[in-house]
């Protein structure tokens, strides 16, 4: 019975070690995604600060050019 418990314990330890290793390898990429997200947000804020008025004009012109199903244009 003791040998059976020891083998079970060893299998459980191996499973836990494998799960811990998988978790560590998955966490390694989080800083990269955070950096990409922050850089994208910075680009959007920078473009908006520089060309906000022009972007708004382009957007409004595009919306005014859209016709509905009842418009005969």
N, CA, C and O atoms as a GROMACS GRO file, in nm:
protein
  292
    1UNK      N    1   0.082  -0.119   0.000
    1UNK     CA    2   0.000   0.000   0.000
    1UNK      C    3   0.087   0.126   0.000
    1UNK      O    4   0.053   0.225  -0.065
    2UNK      N    5   0.197   0.122   0.072
    2UNK     CA    6   0.286   0.238   0.079
    2UNK      C    7   0.343   0.270  -0.058
    2UNK      O    8   0.351   0.387  -0.096
    3UNK      N    9   0.384   0.169  -0.132
    3UNK     CA   10   0.441   0.191  -0.266
    3UNK      C   11   0.336   0.254  -0.358
    3UNK      O   12   0.369   0.339  -0.440
    4UNK      N   13   0.212   0.211  -0.345
    4UNK     CA   14   0.103   0.264  -0.426
    4UNK      C   15   0.082   0.413  -0.395
    4UNK      O   16   0.063   0.493  -0.487
    5UNK      N   17   0.085   0.450  -0.267
    5UNK     CA   18   0.070   0.590  -0.227
    5UNK      C   19   0.188   0.675  -0.277
    5UNK      O   20   0.170   0.789  -0.320
    6UNK      N   21   0.308   0.618  -0.270
    6UNK     CA   22   0.427   0.691  -0.316
    6UNK      C   23   0.418   0.718  -0.466
    6UNK      O   24   0.447   0.829  -0.511
    7UNK      N   25   0.377   0.617  -0.544
    7UNK     CA   26   0.362   0.636  -0.688
    7UNK      C   27   0.254   0.742  -0.719
    7UNK      O   28   0.271   0.824  -0.809
    8UNK      N   29   0.145   0.738  -0.645
    8UNK     CA   30   0.039   0.837  -0.664
    8UNK      C   31   0.088   0.979  -0.632
    8UNK      O   32   0.058   1.074  -0.703
    9UNK      N   33   0.165   0.988  -0.524
    9UNK     CA   34   0.220   1.118  -0.485
    9UNK      C   35   0.318   1.170  -0.590
    9UNK      O   36   0.318   1.288  -0.623
   10UNK      N   37   0.402   1.081  -0.643
   10UNK     CA   38   0.498   1.121  -0.747
   10UNK      C   39   0.425   1.166  -0.873
   10UNK      O   40   0.465   1.264  -0.937
   11UNK      N   41   0.318   1.096  -0.910
   11UNK     CA   42   0.242   1.134  -1.028
   11UNK      C   43   0.177   1.270  -1.007
   11UNK      O   44   0.174   1.353  -1.098
   12UNK      N   45   0.124   1.293  -0.888
   12UNK     CA   46   0.062   1.422  -0.857
   12UNK      C   47   0.164   1.535  -0.860
   12UNK      O   48   0.135   1.643  -0.911
   13UNK      N   49   0.283   1.510  -0.806
   13UNK     CA   50   0.389   1.612  -0.809
   13UNK      C   51   0.431   1.644  -0.952
   13UNK      O   52   0.451   1.760  -0.986
   14UNK      N   53   0.443   1.540  -1.035
   14UNK     CA   54   0.482   1.562  -1.175
   14UNK      C   55   0.374   1.641  -1.248
   14UNK      O   56   0.406   1.728  -1.329
   15UNK      N   57   0.250   1.611  -1.221
   15UNK     CA   58   0.139   1.683  -1.285
   15UNK      C   59   0.138   1.829  -1.242
   15UNK      O   60   0.119   1.919  -1.324
   16UNK      N   61   0.159   1.853  -1.112
   16UNK     CA   62   0.162   1.991  -1.061
   16UNK      C   63   0.280   2.068  -1.119
   16UNK      O   64   0.267   2.185  -1.153
   17UNK      N   65   0.396   2.002  -1.130
   17UNK     CA   66   0.514   2.070  -1.186
   17UNK      C   67   0.491   2.103  -1.332
   17UNK      O   68   0.530   2.210  -1.378
   18UNK      N   69   0.426   2.013  -1.406
   18UNK     CA   70   0.399   2.038  -1.547
   18UNK      C   71   0.301   2.153  -1.562
   18UNK      O   72   0.317   2.237  -1.651
   19UNK      N   73   0.198   2.159  -1.477
   19UNK     CA   74   0.100   2.269  -1.483
   19UNK      C   75   0.167   2.401  -1.447
   19UNK      O   76   0.139   2.503  -1.509
   20UNK      N   77   0.255   2.401  -1.349
   20UNK     CA   78   0.326   2.523  -1.310
   20UNK      C   79   0.416   2.572  -1.422
   20UNK      O   80   0.425   2.692  -1.446
   21UNK      N   81   0.483   2.480  -1.490
   21UNK     CA   82   0.570   2.518  -1.601
   21UNK      C   83   0.488   2.578  -1.715
   21UNK      O   84   0.530   2.676  -1.777
   22UNK      N   85   0.373   2.520  -1.743
   22UNK     CA   86   0.287   2.573  -1.850
   22UNK      C   87   0.238   2.712  -1.814
   22UNK      O   88   0.229   2.799  -1.901
   23UNK      N   89   0.204   2.734  -1.689
   23UNK     CA   90   0.158   2.866  -1.645
   23UNK      C   91   0.269   2.969  -1.658
   23UNK      O   92   0.244   3.082  -1.703
   24UNK      N   93   0.390   2.932  -1.620
   24UNK     CA   94   0.502   3.026  -1.632
   24UNK      C   95   0.528   3.062  -1.777
   24UNK      O   96   0.556   3.178  -1.807
   25UNK      N   97   0.520   2.966  -1.868
   25UNK     CA   98   0.548   2.996  -2.007
   25UNK      C   99   0.439   3.083  -2.069
   25UNK      O  100   0.467   3.162  -2.159
   26UNK      N  101   0.315   3.070  -2.022
   26UNK     CA  102   0.206   3.152  -2.074
   26UNK      C  103   0.216   3.296  -2.025
   26UNK      O  104   0.178   3.389  -2.096
   27UNK      N  105   0.267   3.315  -1.905
   27UNK     CA  106   0.276   3.450  -1.849
   27UNK      C  107   0.384   3.534  -1.915
   27UNK      O  108   0.382   3.656  -1.905
   28UNK      N  109   0.478   3.471  -1.980
   28UNK     CA  110   0.591   3.544  -2.034
   28UNK      C  111   0.554   3.644  -2.141
   28UNK      O  112   0.631   3.737  -2.166
   29UNK      N  113   0.440   3.629  -2.205
   29UNK     CA  114   0.405   3.717  -2.315
   29UNK      C  115   0.316   3.834  -2.272
   29UNK      O  116   0.290   3.924  -2.352
   30UNK      N  117   0.269   3.834  -2.148
   30UNK     CA  118   0.180   3.940  -2.102
   30UNK      C  119   0.244   4.078  -2.113
   30UNK      O  120   0.179   4.170  -2.163
   31UNK      N  121   0.368   4.099  -2.070
   31UNK     CA  122   0.427   4.232  -2.085
   31UNK      C  123   0.432   4.279  -2.230
   31UNK      O  124   0.418   4.399  -2.257
   32UNK      N  125   0.451   4.187  -2.323
   32UNK     CA  126   0.452   4.225  -2.464
   32UNK      C  127   0.317   4.277  -2.510
   32UNK      O  128   0.309   4.378  -2.580
   33UNK      N  129   0.210   4.208  -2.469
   33UNK     CA  130   0.076   4.253  -2.508
   33UNK      C  131   0.041   4.385  -2.442
   33UNK      O  132  -0.024   4.470  -2.503
   34UNK      N  133   0.083   4.403  -2.317
   34UNK     CA  134   0.057   4.530  -2.249
   34UNK      C  135   0.130   4.642  -2.322
   34UNK      O  136   0.074   4.750  -2.341
   35UNK      N  137   0.253   4.618  -2.363
   35UNK     CA  138   0.330   4.720  -2.434
   35UNK      C  139   0.265   4.754  -2.568
   35UNK      O  140   0.256   4.871  -2.604
   36UNK      N  141   0.220   4.653  -2.641
   36UNK     CA  142   0.154   4.678  -2.770
   36UNK      C  143   0.026   4.759  -2.749
   36UNK      O  144  -0.002   4.851  -2.826
   37UNK      N  145  -0.050   4.725  -2.646
   37UNK     CA  146  -0.175   4.798  -2.620
   37UNK      C  147  -0.146   4.943  -2.584
   37UNK      O  148  -0.213   5.033  -2.635
   38UNK      N  149  -0.049   4.966  -2.500
   38UNK     CA  150  -0.015   5.103  -2.462
   38UNK      C  151   0.039   5.183  -2.580
   38UNK      O  152   0.007   5.301  -2.595
   39UNK      N  153   0.121   5.120  -2.664
   39UNK     CA  154   0.174   5.191  -2.781
   39UNK      C  155   0.062   5.226  -2.879
   39UNK      O  156   0.062   5.334  -2.937
   40UNK      N  157  -0.033   5.134  -2.897
   40UNK     CA  158  -0.146   5.162  -2.986
   40UNK      C  159  -0.229   5.277  -2.933
   40UNK      O  160  -0.268   5.366  -3.008
   41UNK      N  161  -0.256   5.275  -2.802
   41UNK     CA  162  -0.332   5.384  -2.742
   41UNK      C  163  -0.258   5.517  -2.757
   41UNK      O  164  -0.321   5.620  -2.783
   42UNK      N  165  -0.127   5.516  -2.742
   42UNK     CA  166  -0.049   5.638  -2.757
   42UNK      C  167  -0.056   5.689  -2.901
   42UNK      O  168  -0.065   5.810  -2.924
   43UNK      N  169  -0.051   5.598  -2.998
   43UNK     CA  170  -0.063   5.640  -3.138
   43UNK      C  171  -0.199   5.703  -3.167
   43UNK      O  172  -0.208   5.804  -3.237
   44UNK      N  173  -0.305   5.643  -3.114
   44UNK     CA  174  -0.439   5.697  -3.136
   44UNK      C  175  -0.452   5.835  -3.074
   44UNK      O  176  -0.504   5.927  -3.137
   45UNK      N  177  -0.404   5.850  -2.952
   45UNK     CA  178  -0.411   5.979  -2.884
   45UNK      C  179  -0.328   6.083  -2.960
   45UNK      O  180  -0.370   6.198  -2.975
   46UNK      N  181  -0.210   6.043  -3.006
   46UNK     CA  182  -0.124   6.137  -3.082
   46UNK      C  183  -0.188   6.180  -3.212
   46UNK      O  184  -0.188   6.299  -3.245
   47UNK      N  185  -0.243   6.085  -3.287
   47UNK     CA  186  -0.310   6.121  -3.413
   47UNK      C  187  -0.432   6.209  -3.387
   47UNK      O  188  -0.458   6.303  -3.462
   48UNK      N  189  -0.506   6.178  -3.283
   48UNK     CA  190  -0.625   6.255  -3.251
   48UNK      C  191  -0.586   6.398  -3.212
   48UNK      O  192  -0.654   6.493  -3.249
   49UNK      N  193  -0.478   6.413  -3.138
   49UNK     CA  194  -0.433   6.546  -3.097
   49UNK      C  195  -0.386   6.628  -3.216
   49UNK      O  196  -0.409   6.749  -3.223
   50UNK      N  197  -0.318   6.562  -3.309
   50UNK     CA  198  -0.262   6.634  -3.423
   50UNK      C  199  -0.367   6.662  -3.531
   50UNK      O  200  -0.374   6.773  -3.584
   51UNK      N  201  -0.448   6.563  -3.562
   51UNK     CA  202  -0.539   6.575  -3.677
   51UNK      C  203  -0.685   6.555  -3.639
   51UNK      O  204  -0.764   6.509  -3.721
   52UNK      N  205  -0.722   6.589  -3.516
   52UNK     CA  206  -0.860   6.568  -3.469
   52UNK      C  207  -0.964   6.639  -3.554
   52UNK      O  208  -1.066   6.580  -3.590
   53UNK      N  209  -0.939   6.765  -3.585
   53UNK     CA  210  -1.037   6.842  -3.664
   53UNK      C  211  -1.052   6.786  -3.805
   53UNK      O  212  -1.164   6.776  -3.856
   54UNK      N  213  -0.941   6.750  -3.867
   54UNK     CA  214  -0.947   6.693  -4.002
   54UNK      C  215  -1.018   6.558  -4.002
   54UNK      O  216  -1.097   6.529  -4.091
   55UNK      N  217  -0.990   6.476  -3.902
   55UNK     CA  218  -1.056   6.346  -3.892
   55UNK      C  219  -1.207   6.362  -3.871
   55UNK      O  220  -1.286   6.285  -3.926
   56UNK      N  221  -1.245   6.459  -3.792
   56UNK     CA  222  -1.388   6.483  -3.769
   56UNK      C  223  -1.455   6.528  -3.898
   56UNK      O  224  -1.567   6.485  -3.928
   57UNK      N  225  -1.390   6.614  -3.974
   57UNK     CA  226  -1.445   6.659  -4.102
   57UNK      C  227  -1.459   6.543  -4.199
   57UNK      O  228  -1.561   6.530  -4.266
   58UNK      N  229  -1.358   6.460  -4.208
   58UNK     CA  230  -1.364   6.343  -4.296
   58UNK      C  231  -1.479   6.251  -4.255
   58UNK      O  232  -1.552   6.202  -4.341
   59UNK      N  233  -1.495   6.228  -4.126
   59UNK     CA  234  -1.600   6.141  -4.077
   59UNK      C  235  -1.738   6.199  -4.107
   59UNK      O  236  -1.828   6.127  -4.152
   60UNK      N  237  -1.756   6.328  -4.082
   60UNK     CA  238  -1.885   6.392  -4.108
   60UNK      C  239  -1.918   6.392  -4.257
   60UNK      O  240  -2.032   6.368  -4.296
   61UNK      N  241  -1.818   6.417  -4.342
   61UNK     CA  242  -1.840   6.412  -4.486
   61UNK      C  243  -1.879   6.272  -4.532
   61UNK      O  244  -1.965   6.256  -4.618
   62UNK      N  245  -1.816   6.172  -4.475
   62UNK     CA  246  -1.848   6.034  -4.511
   62UNK      C  247  -1.990   5.998  -4.469
   62UNK      O  248  -2.063   5.932  -4.543
   63UNK      N  249  -2.031   6.042  -4.349
   63UNK     CA  250  -2.167   6.014  -4.304
   63UNK      C  251  -2.271   6.088  -4.387
   63UNK      O  252  -2.378   6.035  -4.415
   64UNK      N  253  -2.241   6.210  -4.425
   64UNK     CA  254  -2.339   6.285  -4.504
   64UNK      C  255  -2.350   6.229  -4.645
   64UNK      O  256  -2.451   6.251  -4.711
   65UNK      N  257  -2.250   6.158  -4.692
   65UNK     CA  258  -2.254   6.099  -4.825
   65UNK      C  259  -2.328   5.966  -4.831
   65UNK      O  260  -2.356   5.915  -4.940
   66UNK      N  261  -2.361   5.910  -4.714
   66UNK     CA  262  -2.432   5.782  -4.711
   66UNK      C  263  -2.579   5.808  -4.740
   66UNK      O  264  -2.641   5.897  -4.680
   67UNK      N  265  -2.635   5.730  -4.830
   67UNK     CA  266  -2.777   5.744  -4.862
   67UNK      C  267  -2.854   5.624  -4.809
   67UNK      O  268  -2.802   5.514  -4.800
   68UNK      N  269  -2.976   5.648  -4.774
   68UNK     CA  270  -3.061   5.540  -4.724
   68UNK      C  271  -3.134   5.470  -4.838
   68UNK      O  272  -3.118   5.509  -4.954
   69UNK      N  273  -3.212   5.368  -4.807
   69UNK     CA  274  -3.282   5.293  -4.911
   69UNK      C  275  -3.390   5.375  -4.981
   69UNK      O  276  -3.427   5.342  -5.094
   70UNK      N  277  -3.443   5.480  -4.918
   70UNK     CA  278  -3.549   5.561  -4.977
   70UNK      C  279  -3.497   5.682  -5.051
   70UNK      O  280  -3.576   5.752  -5.116
   71UNK      N  281  -3.368   5.709  -5.045
   71UNK     CA  282  -3.308   5.826  -5.110
   71UNK      C  283  -3.283   5.795  -5.257
   71UNK      O  284  -3.211   5.699  -5.286
   72UNK      N  285  -3.339   5.874  -5.352
   72UNK     CA  286  -3.327   5.842  -5.496
   72UNK      C  287  -3.193   5.879  -5.557
   72UNK      O  288  -3.179   5.865  -5.679
   73UNK      N  289  -3.095   5.924  -5.485
   73UNK     CA  290  -2.968   5.966  -5.543
   73UNK      C  291  -2.910   5.861  -5.627
   73UNK      O  292  -2.802   5.880  -5.684
   0.00000   0.00000   0.00000
